Amino acid sequence: MIPARAVCPVKSVYWVLAALSVLGIACSSDSSTSSASGGTQGSGGASSRGGTIAGGGTVGSGGAAGQAGSKASGGTSAGGSPSQGGATAGSGPSETGGAGAGGTSGKGGATTSSGTAQSGTGGASASGGRTGTASAGTGGGQSGSAGAGGTSTGTGSTGVATASGGTQGGGAAGTGGAGSGGSTGTDAVKSAGCGKARTLQNGTLTIQSNGSRKYILKVPDSYDSNTPYRLVLAYAESGASATQVASRNYFTLATLDSKNTIFVAPDAANGAGSWSNTDVAFTDAILTQLEGDLCIDKTRVFATGFSFGAGMAMALACTRADVFRAVAFFSGADLTSSCPTTLTKPIAYYASQASEDANGMSPTSPMTGEMKQAQFAALNGCTAETASTTFPAAGKPHTCTIYKGCSAGHPTEYCVFNGPHGWEPKDPGQTSSWDAPEAWKFIAQF
C-alpha cells in the first residue's frame, strides 16, 4: 500500500487505476464497459445467453481503453457475449464481432484474454425461409460475417448482415432459402392450353368421337390460364345423364373444391349411363380437347363414377393408368369388359362397396368389386389385407382399409359398408355421407 503522504509519479497512479479497472471488469458478468484514466471508453457488445467472459486485453501505456464486444443474432435469438477491456493505445488487437448463421437460435462466441472474440454460431434456419441476421459489435472490430437464410418449402428470404461502429464493415448477405410456391407443386406438367385465352366455356359442349357426343364442363370462376388445374371426370350410373351428375355437383366432390379443380361429366352415347369399352376412346378425345384449350396439370387427372359409371372409371384404371393419376369410385365392377385378364400398370386406387351391391345383378356383386380391388392392391405392391373385404354387420359404421407397403405413388384404399347399392351411404345416426369426403381426401393427396 502506498503511504498517504507519499508522492507518486503520475505514471504509477495510472498503472494502479488501470489494474483496478481490469479487476472490476473480470468480477462482473453483466458489465459491458470499463474505463481507464486518460482513455476514451469503447462500447462493448450486448450480452446474450451462453457467452463467457475472460479478462481484457493487454494494457498499454497512455492509450485509451477500448472495448469491442461481439454480437450475433441467429433467427429469433441473439448470440454474442460481452467482451471487456479492449486493448489500450493499440497494444492489443481489437476484437472481432462474432457472426451468426440464420436460424431459430444462435450462441455467441466467447472472448479471449488477448482481446479477440471467437465467432458465434447460429442454429439452422427453420422451414419457411425465415431471415437470418448477423451484426458485429460496436467498436473498431473487423467485419461481421453473414447469417445464412435457411432452405424452405415456401418463398425463401434473404439473410441480412449489418455492422456498426469504428471501421467495421457489414458482413456479406446470407443466402435466402429456396422454395416453390403455389398450390399445384413443382412437378406439375402443364398442358398445351396453359398461357392461352380459353375458348371452351362452362356448360354442355359437343365433340366428335365416333359420332357427335356431349360432355358438361365446369371450370372455376377464378380460372387463371397460367395455373395448371386438377381435372376430375365423373361418369353417370345406368339410367342417369351427365346433367344429373352435374346437378349432384359431380357426386358432391365439386363442393369440396371450387377453386383448384376442373370437373367434367361425359354423357353416354344414349344419354343414360350405358357405357362400353368404346368410351375409352371418347374419354381420350375429351382429354385432347380440354388439354389443348385449358391449363391442366397432366399429372393430376382423375376419374370417378357410381355403379355403371364406376365401371367406366375402372375401365380407365385398367387401360389408361399412364394417363390418370388415380381413380376413386363408388360400387363399381368391370362392366365394360375393358380390363385384361392380367393387369400390368399400377395406379392409385380408391373404391367403396355396399354389402347389397348385387341388387339382382351378378356383375355388380360385392364379390366382383372385391376381386378387382385385390388385383389392383397386388399390382400396386401392397401387403395383402384379408380383413378389407369383411363387411360390417347391420347397424355398424363403415370400415376403410388403407393398404400398407404399396409402391411409391400408388396408395390403395377399399371401404365397405352395410347397406344398399348407393353413392352416398351414411353411417348409423349420421345425417351426411362419409363416402365422397373420403374419396376426395384420397384424390387431394396428389
HELIX and SHEET records of a PDB file:
HELIX    1   1 VAL A   10  ALA A   26  1                                  17    
HELIX    2   2 ALA A  242  SER A  247  1                                   6    
HELIX    3   3 LEU A  253  THR A  255  5                                   3    
HELIX    4   4 ASP A  279  ASP A  293  1                                  15    
HELIX    5   5 PHE A  308  THR A  319  1                                  12    
HELIX    6   6 SER A  362  THR A  364  5                                   3    
HELIX    7   7 PRO A  366  LEU A  379  1                                  14    
HELIX    8   8 THR A  386  THR A  389  5                                   4    
HELIX    9   9 ASP A  435  ALA A  444  1                                  10    
SHEET    1   A 2 ALA A  72  GLY A  74  0                                        
SHEET    2   A 2 SER A  77  GLY A  79 -1                                        
SHEET    1   B 2 GLY A 106  LYS A 107  0                                        
SHEET    2   B 2 THR A 121  GLY A 122 -1                                        
SHEET    1   C 2 THR A 133  SER A 135  0                                        
SHEET    2   C 2 VAL A 160  THR A 162  1                                        
SHEET    1   D 9 GLY A 203  GLN A 208  0                                        
SHEET    2   D 9 SER A 212  LYS A 218 -1                                        
SHEET    3   D 9 THR A 261  PRO A 266 -1                                        
SHEET    4   D 9 TYR A 229  TYR A 235  1                                        
SHEET    5   D 9 ILE A 296  GLY A 305  1                                        
SHEET    6   D 9 ALA A 326  PHE A 330  1                                        
SHEET    7   D 9 ALA A 348  GLU A 356  1                                        
SHEET    8   D 9 THR A 412  PRO A 420  1                                        
SHEET    9   D 9 THR A 399  ILE A 402 -1                                        
END                                                                             
